[in-house]
Amino acid sequence: MKLKSKATLVILAVIMVFTTVGCEKEGGAEKTGKKIDKAFSTAKEKIKDATK
């Protein structure tokens, strides 16, 4: 097997592992991150509305 083929297989295997891990149940950090994102979006909109 050529080096390029081996490298491609390794990269695909790593991607598959990360994809599988990423599909697990949402943890505390993810929930907190989503809340922070939502708060920033809300604040951004309110600032945008206030400066009109």
C-alpha positions, 0 to 999 in steps of 0.5 A: 500500500502506498504512503498516500493511501495509508495516510488517507485511511488514517485521516478517514479513521480519525474523522470517523472517531471524532464524528462518533464522539461528537454525536454523544449526549450533550454535556454541561460545557456544550449547554453552557456554551449554547446559553452564552451564545444565545445571550450574546446574540440577544445582547447584540440585537438589543444594542442594534435596536438601541442604536437605530 
